[in-house]
Amino acid sequence: MKDKVVIITGASSGIGKALAFEMAARKAKVVIAARSADKLAGIEAEITKYGAQVLAVKTDVSSEDECRQLILAAVERFGKIDILVNNAGISMRALFKDLDLNVIRHLMDVNFWGTVYCTKSALPYLIESKGSVVGVSSVAGFKGLPGRTGYSASKFAIQGFLETLRIENRKTGLHVLIACPGFTSSNIRNTALAADGSQQGESPMDEKSLMAPEKVAVKIADAIVKRRRILVMTAVGWWTVSINKLLPGFMDRMVYDHFANEPDSPFK
């Protein structure tokens, strides 16, 4: 990673923030993007203390123009792009029958279109450097999760987009990684949208039992170095993906039962 230029979206908290520190520790030049300028400024100042080169760019990834400006700012500052990590994302928790469709539109704008917009603008530079495009996805991109129609739809869309991009660039040297963390201790569930589009607030999960974002960051960074295609980070994730290929009906029941047992499950 030494002297590689890495752009990370959704870098103000959780996995994105942890990735910024991990990449900086590996001597990369880091460009951090998120909607909160104040949070980015704090992270930029903290990383700079350790001698790393970092650029913070306030970005709403649902805006094509802001994504383009992010890429141009990175190139203007560092002259190239080696790695783009499409990490920005939001979640939801509600049954589809109760859902305001604007929630799904918003999730697609951020999760899917944010990935598309940033990748489109960065692609010429990444092909030139034979670099890496990373999509931070989820097991929800392999198996639909009940109560999370918009989230699963966006992750399926991201994975289809990135798989196609990989095939189109078989001969250019571009590396494409689909990274699927398990349930991670971050604020994505606290900021997940309810049926009416409001934030749900408290997470229904025990945060102490979840994967630390710092551990996720190490796994993603290692997978980029090894130029892996797909990274599913937990045994439960691999089990879900693998069994679903063989016994999809059985996995439907397992997934339903798991989410029905959540505190305040929408199935009850």
C-alpha positions, 0 to 999 in steps of 0.5 A: 500500500505504500504511496498508493492513493486510496479513496474511501467513501463513507469514511466518517464512521464505522468501516470507512473510518477504520479503513482510513486509519488502516490504509494510512498505517500502511503508508497509503495516501488517503482521500476520505469522503462523507457528508459530514465535513466536521467529522472528516476534519477530525479524522483528517487531523488525527491521521495527519498526526501520524505523518500520513498524507490525507485529503478530506472531501465533503461528498454526498455520493447520491450526487453524480456531480459531487462524486465527480468532484471527489475524484477530480480533487483526489487526482489534483492533489495526488496525481493518480488513483490506485484504489477506490473503496465504495463503502458509503451506505445506509440500511433499512428495517421494515416489511415491504408491505409497510414501506414508503417506496421513497425509502428504497429509492433513497437506499438505491441512490446512496448504495447503488448509484453512489458506487456507480457514480464514483466508479464511473469517474474514477475508472480511467485513472484506475485502469491506467494504474491497474488499480482496484475497485472495491464494493463493500457489500453484504451477504444480503447481496447473495441472499435476500434478508426479510425486513430489508428489501431495499438494502438487499436490492441495493447490494444485489445491484452492486454485486451485479454491477461489479461482477460485470465490470470485472468481466469487461476489464479482464484484459485491462488489469483492473482488479474488482473486489466484492467485500462482504463483512458480517454484522459489524459494530458500526452506526449503520443499523442505528441510522437504518431507515424505518418504514416511513424513512425516519431513522430507527435509532437503537440497533436491535443487535447486541453490538458486543457480539459483532465484528469490530470495524478495525478487523473488517478494515484489515481483512479488506486491505489484505484482500486488496493486496492479494487482489481477491475477487470476493471476500465473505468475512464470516463462517456464518456468511460463507455457510449462508451463501453456500447452503443457499446454492444447494438448499434455497428453501431450507435457507429461506426458513433459516433466514426467516427464523433468525430475523423473526427472533430479533428484538422488536422484529417486524414479523411479530 
